[in-house]
Amino acid sequence: MTLNDMLNIGLMQGFAGLSLFSVLLLMGLGLAVIFGQMGVINMAHGEFMTIGAYTVYLGSTLTETFAPGLVQMYFPVAIVAAFLFAFAAGWLTEWALIRHLYKRPLDTLLATWGLSLGLQQVFRSTFGPKEVSPTLPDWLMGSWAPSEGLDIPINGLFVMGLTAVVTALLLLALYKARWGLRVRATVSNRVMANAIGINTKQTDRLTFAIGCGIAGVAGAAFTTIGSTGPTSGSLYIVDSFLVVTFGGAGSLLGTVASAFGIAQTQSISEFFMSGSNAKVLTLMAVITILMLRPQGLFASKVRR
């Protein structure tokens, strides 16, 4: 094997890590927003991701059945629909369940864990136990070869671009929009935010719904790199919580940094060892760093 071949393999392995980073970041962003704003441990976050994935699958099936000529154009619309469906499900969940459990983090953990099991059964009854995959447009297939021996999947590039757009929009919303001002005021001092006329209950509901909507977008992105089943979301929930904890709960910058570090460590390790051993190595590295810095990579402000 020549040096150029080794370099190309290393670059492709690093790009595989970037694809994993994109999905983990989208999942972690939703969790970071929810936990940083409300202190809610949402164990059903993976199921909101699955809602987004099944939305894309339904969009693909309906398009193929009733408008086959639009197969090349349905995917961007399906991504928006995935956000909206997951957003609506998150809004309903906050109204029906979460709002009764604020300041009781262990209760939110148990309640959302029960919700995740219920949603998995709903998915199983509706779509069946087998994994499904949507028909992707032709422009998402194939690869880009910037040099001989180096092939970069186009769907991976698309997922990275989608992640960059969602991250930028979230940052703009948090620091430029009225909603972001209300969120930051509530996180800083809830009592004072109420005193100056901010409806913190409405802010909580909207924030939870937006976090769930971002998970729906993660599910839509996931359909380009894997198949969807009733338990697909649960496979990512542990890694997502690890990203948020490692980066610093509520810190978006920490979420980006930790998602990148975890994804690249795992991807590069898988080149030299089995997938399970790579996960163990990644977890050991994260635990070691958290022992030295318990607050995570970036300390976040705690709501008083």
N, C-alpha and C positions, 0 to 999 in steps of 0.2 A: 504494500500500500504506500503510495507516494505521499509526500507532505501536503500536496494540494488536495488529495482525496481526504486526508485526515482533517484538513481545514474545512472542507465542504461538509463533512459529516458533523463536525463540531458546530458549524453555523446552522445546519438544519435542526440539530438537537436543541440549540439555543432558541430557534424559532418555535419549536414545539413547546418550549417553556413559555414563550410569549403568548401562545394560544391559550395555554392553561392559565397564565396570568390574567388574560382578558376576562375569562369566565369567573375566576376567583375575585377579581376586582369588582365586577358588576355585582356579584353576590355580596361581597364585603361592603360595598358602598351602601347598599340598602340596609344591611345590618348596622353599620356605623351610624347612619342617620337615625334609625329607630332607637338604638340603645343610647346614643349620645343625647337624644332629645328627651326620651321618656324613661330610660332605664328598664325597658321591657326586653326580656330574654325571649326572643321569638323562635321557638323550636320548629315552627311550621314554615319558616322562611323558604326552605327547599321546596315545599309544596307550591308556593307561589311561583317559584321558578318553573315547576312542572306545568302549572296553568299556562304560562307563556309558551312552553314547548308544545303543549297540546293545541293551543290556539293556532300556531303555525301549521301543525299537522291538519287541523280542520280546514284552515284556509287553503292548504294544498289540495285536500280531497274535494272540497266544494268547487274550487277553480277547475280542477281536472274534469269534474262531472258536468258542470253547467257552463263553464266558459274556458274551454281548453286553449283557446287562443291567447288567453291572458296569463298563462303559466309563467312566462318570462318576466311578468311585471307584478305578480301578487306578493312577492316576499317583503318588500319595504312596507306595504300596507299591512301585512301580517305582523310585522314588528310593532307597528303602532297599535294594532288591535291587541297584541300580547300585553303591552303596557296598560292599555285601558281596562282589559279584563282583570288583570292582576291588581290594578289600582282599585277597581270597583270591589273586588273580593276583599282587599285590605281595608277599605272604608267600612264595609259591612262587618268585618271581623272586629275592628276597633269599636264600632258602635254596639255590637251584640255581646262582646266578650272582654276586650282589653280594658275599656274604660272603667269597668267595675273592679279592676285588680291593680290599679296604680299604687305605687309604694309597697307592693307585695311581690318582689321579683321571683321568689320561689314559686308562688302561685301562678305567675304568668308562665314560668317554665313548664309547670305541670299542665296548665290549661292548653298552652299552644302545642305541647307534645301530644296531648289527646286530640287536638284539632288536626295535627299532622297525620295521625293514624286514621282518623275519620276521612280525611281528604284522600288518603291513599286507597281506602276502600271504595270511595266514590269513583276515583279514576279506574280502579280495577273493574268495577261494575259497568262503567260507561264505555271504556275503550278496550277492556279485556286485559288479561295478565301479561300478554306478550308485548314486547317492545315494538314500536312503530317508528317510521321515518317519513318525513314529507318528501315530495319530489322537488328537488332544488332546481332553480333556473340554470340554464346552461352557462350563464356568465359567472356563476359561483363555482363551476367545476374546473378541473384542470389545475395547472400550476404555472408559475412564472419562473423562467430560467435566466437569471441575470448573467450567469456564466456557465461554462460547460461543467456538468456534474453537480450543479447546485439547483435544486428544484424547490420552490417555495409555494405551498398550496394557496390558491387564490381565496378559498374560503377562510383560511387563517388570516390573510391580509384584511378581508372584509370584517371579521370579528374584531380585529385590533382597531380598525377605523371606527367601527360602531362604538367600541369601548371609549375611545378618545372623545368622540362626540358627546356621549352620555356624561362622561366625567366633566367635560367642559361646561355642558349645560347645567349640571348640578352645582358646580362651583359658582357659575353666574347667578343661579337662582338663590344660592345661600348668601352671596355677598353683594348682589346688585338689586335683587327683587324684594318687594315688600314682605313676601313670605319668609325669605331668609332673615330679614331684620327681626321679624317676630320670633323665629326659631332661636336666633342667637340671644335675643332678650330673655326668652323663656328659660333657656339653658343657663344663662348667667344668674337670673334671680326671678323665679316664678312669681313670688308675692309682689314684687315691684312691677313686673310685667302686667299682672292683673290690675294693679292700682292705676296704671297709666292707660288702661282701656283695652289692652290686648286680650282677645278671647283665647286663652291658653288651651281650653278644651278643644276648640275648633282647630287650633294650630296643631295640637297633638294628633287629632284624627287625620288631618291633611298630611302631616309628616309620616305617619304610619302608612297611609295609603301610597304615598310617593315611594317610600322604601320598598313596599311590596311591588309597585309598578316597575321599579328598577330590576327587581328579581325576575319579573316577567320578561323583561328585555334580555336578561341573562339566559332565560330558558329559550327564547327565540334564537339567540346566538348559539346556544348549545346544540340546536338541531342541525347546524352545519358541520359539526364535528362528531356527533354521536347520535344513537337512537334513543327514543324516549319510552320509558315504562312507568308504572305507578310509583316505583320507589326511586326514580332517577334523582329527584331533588335531595333525598336523604343521603345520597352518596357524597354530596358536596357540603352538607350542613356543618360537619365537623371541621373541614378545612376552612370554611367561611368564618366560623367562630374563631378559629386559630388565627386567621388573618386579622380580624378585628382586635383580638386580645394582644397579639404581638405588636401591632401597629400602635396601640393605645386607643382604648374605647372612646369613640366619638371624634377621633382625629382623622379627617379625610386624607391628609398628607401621609399620616402613618399607615392608613389602609393601603394607599398606593404603594408605598415603600415595602410593606410587609408582603403584599400580594406578589410583587415582583421577586422579592428575595425567596419566598417559599416556593413559588412556581419554578424559578430557575434552579434552585437547589435540588428540587425533586426531579426535574427533567434531566439535568446533567448527571445526577446520581444514577438514574435509571439506565444510563448508557454503560455504566460500569458494574451494575449489580441488578438484582431482581427488583420489581416494582415494590414489593412489600418491604424489602430491606431499605430501599430508597426512602419510603415513607418513615420508617423507623429512624433513619439518619436525620431526616428533616425535622422530625419531632424532637429528637434529642438536642439538635442545634437550637431550636426555638426555646425549649425548656431551659437550656443552659443560659441563654441570653436573658430570659425572663427572671431567672434567679439573680442575675446581676442587676437587672433593671426591671423591677416588678411592674412599674407603671406602663411598660411598653416602650417602643421606640420613640414615640412622641407623646408627652404628657398632655392630656386634655383638661379643659376646665370642667369642674364638677358643679352641677346645679345646686344651689343652696335652697 
